[in-house]
Amino acid sequence: MKRIKIFQIDAFTEKVFSGNPAAVCILDKWIDVDKMQKIASENNLAETAFVVKKDNDFEIKWFTPTIEVDLCGHATLASAYVLFKYFDYQSKKINFFSSHSGLLSVEKNNEFLTLDFPTDIYKKTDIPNALSKAFDIKPIEVYKGKSDYLLIFSSQEEIENADPDLNMISTIDGRGVMISAKGNETDFVSRFFAPQSGIDEDPVTGSAHTTLTPYWSKKLNKKVLTAKQLSKRGGDLKCEYLGEHVKITGKAVTYLIGEIEI
């Protein structure tokens, strides 16, 4: 019988029952991919992160309940939170390496954690027929990034009231769909839907802000922006556009610590 310690962390929030929950498993060495996928499915959270120490840095993988994904912001932030708080990591900066996304880092500044991620490359496109049918209101702009579609709407109220057809969204190519508009109290707001990846609506999507940040930075002519994801749980982020990189800052809090027996 093997035991794996598991942490469940609420990311991009300072209080439990909000933000985006992620499971984090710190491993001595890599286990079978199928077993990691089964653990993620059993956890039934948007993402489960698996981390293995390599020299002074760490390797990382992320799984939804149904698939392995190329990049996950909130689970990376949660992993760094666990290493800083429970594994006494001494440096203020942790480097993670992903076989899909390359070198990623998280820096600690008091209670805040800052992700340093590559900026997404996106381009304007026509709206796919499935997305046109999925939303009652027509977006004013549509973009396609490396993994996701970005739909821009006219107001925060349209983002709040959106009730898309998830079955239609599940048919599009890509990881998911983000919708966004200028915020009333923050620079921009968003929501993220990825039923084809096992997540109907993600509470707070750090990786989506690698697309949202450059878009709104150019639109609003600001390098540092405030953002809110308008899911039921909600999440708050500070984003900074640095050209080829995006910095995404938030807090995290522990919900539970336990052990998996396999």
VEXMI-627812 format. One record per residue (C-alpha): z negated, y, x negated; residue in three letters. Coordinates in Angstrom, 1 decimal, always signed. Example, Ala and Ser with C-alpha at 12.3 -4.5 7.8 and 13.67 -1.06 7.14 Angstrom:
-7.8 | -4.5 | -12.3 | ALA
-7.1 | -1.1 | -13.7 | SER
***
This chain:
+0.0 | +0.0 | +0.0 | MET
+1.1 | +3.4 | -1.4 | LYS
-0.6 | +6.6 | -0.4 | ARG
+1.2 | +10.0 | -0.5 | ILE
-0.7 | +13.2 | +0.0 | LYS
+0.8 | +15.4 | +2.7 | ILE
+0.3 | +19.1 | +3.5 | PHE
+1.4 | +20.9 | +6.6 | GLN
+1.9 | +24.6 | +6.0 | ILE
+2.8 | +27.4 | +8.4 | ASP
+5.3 | +29.6 | +6.4 | ALA
+6.2 | +33.2 | +6.9 | PHE
+3.0 | +34.0 | +8.7 | THR
-0.7 | +34.7 | +8.0 | GLU
-2.1 | +32.7 | +10.9 | LYS
-1.8 | +29.1 | +12.1 | VAL
+0.3 | +28.2 | +15.1 | PHE
+2.9 | +30.7 | +14.1 | SER
+5.6 | +31.0 | +11.5 | GLY
+7.6 | +27.9 | +10.6 | ASN
+5.7 | +24.6 | +9.9 | PRO
+6.8 | +22.5 | +6.9 | ALA
+5.5 | +19.3 | +5.6 | ALA
+5.1 | +19.1 | +1.8 | VAL
+4.8 | +15.8 | -0.2 | CYS
+4.0 | +16.1 | -3.9 | ILE
+5.2 | +12.9 | -5.6 | LEU
+4.5 | +11.4 | -9.0 | ASP
+8.1 | +10.2 | -9.1 | LYS
+11.1 | +10.0 | -6.7 | TRP
+11.0 | +7.4 | -3.9 | ILE
+13.9 | +6.0 | -2.0 | ASP
+16.0 | +8.5 | -0.1 | VAL
+15.9 | +6.4 | +3.0 | ASP
+12.1 | +6.4 | +2.8 | LYS
+12.0 | +10.2 | +2.5 | MET
+14.3 | +10.5 | +5.5 | GLN
+12.0 | +8.2 | +7.5 | LYS
+8.9 | +10.2 | +6.5 | ILE
+10.7 | +13.4 | +7.6 | ALA
+11.7 | +11.8 | +10.9 | SER
+8.1 | +10.6 | +11.5 | GLU
+6.8 | +14.2 | +10.7 | ASN
+9.3 | +15.6 | +13.2 | ASN
+9.2 | +19.1 | +11.8 | LEU
+12.1 | +21.3 | +11.0 | ALA
+11.8 | +20.3 | +7.3 | GLU
+9.8 | +18.1 | +5.0 | THR
+9.9 | +19.0 | +1.3 | ALA
+9.5 | +16.4 | -1.4 | PHE
+8.5 | +17.7 | -4.9 | VAL
+8.4 | +16.0 | -8.3 | VAL
+7.1 | +17.7 | -11.5 | LYS
+9.6 | +17.8 | -14.4 | LYS
+8.2 | +19.3 | -17.6 | ASP
+6.9 | +22.7 | -16.6 | ASN
+9.1 | +23.0 | -13.5 | ASP
+9.7 | +21.0 | -10.3 | PHE
+12.5 | +19.2 | -8.6 | GLU
+12.8 | +19.6 | -4.8 | ILE
+14.5 | +18.0 | -1.9 | LYS
+14.4 | +18.9 | +1.9 | TRP
+14.9 | +16.7 | +4.9 | PHE
+15.1 | +17.5 | +8.6 | THR
+14.2 | +14.7 | +11.0 | PRO
+17.9 | +13.5 | +10.8 | THR
+19.5 | +14.7 | +7.6 | ILE
+19.0 | +15.9 | +4.0 | GLU
+19.8 | +19.6 | +3.7 | VAL
+21.2 | +21.7 | +0.8 | ASP
+18.7 | +24.5 | +1.0 | LEU
+15.5 | +25.4 | +2.9 | CYS
+13.5 | +28.6 | +2.4 | GLY
+10.4 | +28.1 | +4.4 | HIS
+9.7 | +24.6 | +3.0 | ALA
+10.2 | +25.9 | -0.5 | THR
+7.8 | +28.7 | +0.1 | LEU
+5.3 | +26.1 | +1.6 | ALA
+5.8 | +23.9 | -1.5 | SER
+4.9 | +26.8 | -3.8 | ALA
+1.9 | +27.7 | -1.7 | TYR
+0.6 | +24.1 | -2.0 | VAL
+1.2 | +24.0 | -5.8 | LEU
-0.6 | +27.4 | -6.3 | PHE
-3.5 | +26.6 | -4.0 | LYS
-4.2 | +22.9 | -4.4 | TYR
-2.7 | +21.9 | -7.8 | PHE
-4.0 | +24.9 | -9.7 | ASP
-0.6 | +26.0 | -11.0 | TYR
-1.4 | +28.8 | -13.5 | GLN
+1.8 | +30.7 | -13.9 | SER
+2.7 | +33.4 | -11.2 | LYS
+6.2 | +31.9 | -11.0 | LYS
+7.3 | +28.4 | -10.1 | ILE
+10.8 | +27.2 | -10.8 | ASN
+12.3 | +24.6 | -8.5 | PHE
+15.6 | +22.7 | -9.2 | PHE
+17.7 | +21.4 | -6.3 | SER
+20.6 | +19.1 | -7.0 | SER
+22.4 | +20.8 | -4.2 | HIS
+21.5 | +24.5 | -4.7 | SER
+20.6 | +24.8 | -8.4 | GLY
+17.6 | +26.8 | -9.8 | LEU
+15.3 | +28.5 | -7.2 | LEU
+12.1 | +30.3 | -7.9 | SER
+9.0 | +31.5 | -6.1 | VAL
+6.7 | +34.2 | -7.4 | GLU
+3.1 | +34.8 | -6.3 | LYS
+1.7 | +38.3 | -5.8 | ASN
-1.7 | +38.1 | -4.3 | ASN
-1.3 | +36.6 | -0.8 | GLU
+2.5 | +37.1 | -0.8 | PHE
+5.1 | +34.6 | -2.0 | LEU
+8.6 | +35.7 | -2.9 | THR
+11.6 | +33.4 | -2.9 | LEU
+14.5 | +34.2 | -5.3 | ASP
+17.6 | +32.5 | -3.8 | PHE
+21.3 | +32.8 | -4.5 | PRO
+23.1 | +35.1 | -2.1 | THR
+25.3 | +33.4 | +0.5 | ASP
+29.0 | +34.0 | +0.3 | ILE
+30.3 | +34.7 | +3.8 | TYR
+33.5 | +36.1 | +5.4 | LYS
+34.6 | +37.5 | +8.7 | LYS
+36.2 | +34.9 | +11.0 | THR
+37.3 | +34.3 | +14.6 | ASP
+34.7 | +32.8 | +16.9 | ILE
+35.2 | +29.1 | +17.3 | PRO
+35.9 | +28.0 | +20.8 | ASN
+32.7 | +26.0 | +21.1 | ALA
+30.6 | +29.1 | +20.1 | LEU
+32.5 | +31.3 | +22.5 | SER
+31.5 | +28.8 | +25.3 | LYS
+27.9 | +28.5 | +24.0 | ALA
+27.0 | +32.1 | +24.6 | PHE
+27.2 | +34.1 | +27.8 | ASP
+27.6 | +37.4 | +25.8 | ILE
+30.4 | +37.9 | +23.4 | LYS
+29.3 | +38.8 | +19.8 | PRO
+30.7 | +42.0 | +18.3 | ILE
+31.3 | +40.3 | +14.9 | GLU
+31.5 | +36.7 | +13.6 | VAL
+31.1 | +35.5 | +10.0 | TYR
+31.1 | +32.1 | +8.4 | LYS
+28.9 | +31.4 | +5.3 | GLY
+28.6 | +28.4 | +3.1 | LYS
+26.7 | +26.4 | +5.7 | SER
+26.2 | +28.5 | +8.8 | ASP
+27.9 | +30.8 | +11.3 | TYR
+26.5 | +34.4 | +11.8 | LEU
+27.0 | +36.1 | +15.1 | LEU
+26.2 | +39.8 | +15.4 | ILE
+25.1 | +41.2 | +18.7 | PHE
+24.5 | +44.8 | +20.0 | SER
+20.8 | +44.8 | +20.5 | SER
+17.5 | +43.1 | +20.0 | GLN
+17.2 | +42.4 | +23.7 | GLU
+20.4 | +40.3 | +23.6 | GLU
+18.9 | +38.2 | +20.8 | ILE
+15.6 | +37.8 | +22.7 | GLU
+17.4 | +36.8 | +25.9 | ASN
+20.0 | +34.5 | +24.4 | ALA
+20.0 | +31.0 | +26.0 | ASP
+22.9 | +29.2 | +24.3 | PRO
+24.4 | +25.9 | +25.2 | ASP
+23.0 | +23.7 | +22.4 | LEU
+25.4 | +20.9 | +23.2 | ASN
+28.3 | +23.2 | +22.5 | MET
+26.7 | +24.4 | +19.3 | ILE
+26.1 | +20.8 | +18.1 | SER
+29.9 | +20.3 | +18.0 | THR
+30.7 | +23.0 | +15.4 | ILE
+31.2 | +22.3 | +11.7 | ASP
+28.3 | +23.4 | +9.6 | GLY
+24.5 | +23.3 | +9.5 | ARG
+23.8 | +25.8 | +12.3 | GLY
+24.3 | +29.2 | +13.9 | VAL
+22.3 | +32.4 | +13.4 | MET
+22.4 | +35.3 | +15.8 | ILE
+21.3 | +38.8 | +14.8 | SER
+21.1 | +42.4 | +15.7 | ALA
+19.5 | +45.6 | +14.6 | LYS
+15.8 | +45.5 | +15.3 | GLY
+13.7 | +47.9 | +17.4 | ASN
+10.7 | +47.9 | +15.1 | GLU
+12.2 | +46.1 | +12.0 | THR
+15.5 | +46.6 | +10.3 | ASP
+17.0 | +43.5 | +11.8 | PHE
+16.0 | +40.5 | +14.0 | VAL
+17.5 | +37.0 | +14.3 | SER
+17.3 | +33.5 | +15.8 | ARG
+18.7 | +30.3 | +14.4 | PHE
+20.0 | +27.2 | +16.2 | PHE
+20.9 | +23.9 | +14.5 | ALA
+21.0 | +21.0 | +17.0 | PRO
+23.6 | +19.2 | +14.8 | GLN
+20.9 | +19.1 | +12.1 | SER
+18.2 | +17.9 | +14.3 | GLY
+16.6 | +21.3 | +15.0 | ILE
+17.4 | +22.9 | +18.4 | ASP
+15.9 | +26.3 | +17.3 | GLU
+14.2 | +26.8 | +13.9 | ASP
+11.1 | +29.0 | +14.1 | PRO
+11.7 | +30.9 | +10.8 | VAL
+14.7 | +30.2 | +8.6 | THR
+14.3 | +31.5 | +5.1 | GLY
+17.7 | +30.3 | +3.9 | SER
+19.5 | +32.1 | +6.7 | ALA
+18.3 | +35.3 | +5.2 | HIS
+20.5 | +34.7 | +2.2 | THR
+23.3 | +35.6 | +4.6 | THR
+21.5 | +38.1 | +6.8 | LEU
+20.1 | +40.2 | +4.0 | THR
+23.4 | +41.1 | +2.3 | PRO
+25.0 | +41.7 | +5.7 | TYR
+22.3 | +44.1 | +6.9 | TRP
+21.8 | +45.7 | +3.5 | SER
+25.4 | +46.8 | +3.5 | LYS
+25.4 | +47.8 | +7.2 | LYS
+22.2 | +49.9 | +6.9 | LEU
+22.7 | +51.0 | +3.3 | ASN
+19.2 | +49.7 | +2.3 | LYS
+18.2 | +47.3 | -0.5 | LYS
+14.8 | +46.4 | +0.9 | VAL
+14.6 | +45.5 | +4.6 | LEU
+12.1 | +44.2 | +7.1 | THR
+13.0 | +41.3 | +9.3 | ALA
+11.6 | +39.3 | +12.2 | LYS
+12.8 | +36.0 | +13.6 | GLN
+12.4 | +36.0 | +17.3 | LEU
+11.5 | +32.4 | +18.0 | SER
+8.6 | +31.4 | +20.2 | LYS
+6.4 | +31.0 | +17.1 | ARG
+7.9 | +34.1 | +15.4 | GLY
+7.9 | +35.0 | +11.7 | GLY
+7.9 | +38.1 | +9.5 | ASP
+9.9 | +38.6 | +6.3 | LEU
+10.6 | +41.3 | +3.8 | LYS
+14.0 | +40.9 | +2.2 | CYS
+15.6 | +42.5 | -0.9 | GLU
+19.3 | +42.4 | -1.7 | TYR
+20.0 | +42.1 | -5.4 | LEU
+23.7 | +41.4 | -5.5 | GLY
+24.0 | +37.7 | -6.5 | GLU
+20.4 | +37.0 | -5.5 | HIS
+18.2 | +37.7 | -2.5 | VAL
+14.4 | +38.0 | -2.6 | LYS
+12.6 | +36.9 | +0.6 | ILE
+8.9 | +37.5 | +0.9 | THR
+6.2 | +36.2 | +3.2 | GLY
+2.8 | +34.6 | +3.5 | LYS
+1.7 | +31.0 | +4.3 | ALA
-1.4 | +29.3 | +5.6 | VAL
-2.6 | +25.7 | +5.7 | THR
-2.7 | +23.7 | +8.9 | TYR
-3.6 | +20.2 | +7.7 | LEU
-4.0 | +18.0 | +4.6 | ILE
-3.7 | +14.2 | +5.0 | GLY
-2.3 | +11.0 | +3.5 | GLU
+0.7 | +8.9 | +4.4 | ILE
+0.3 | +5.1 | +4.0 | GLU
+3.5 | +3.3 | +3.3 | ILE
***
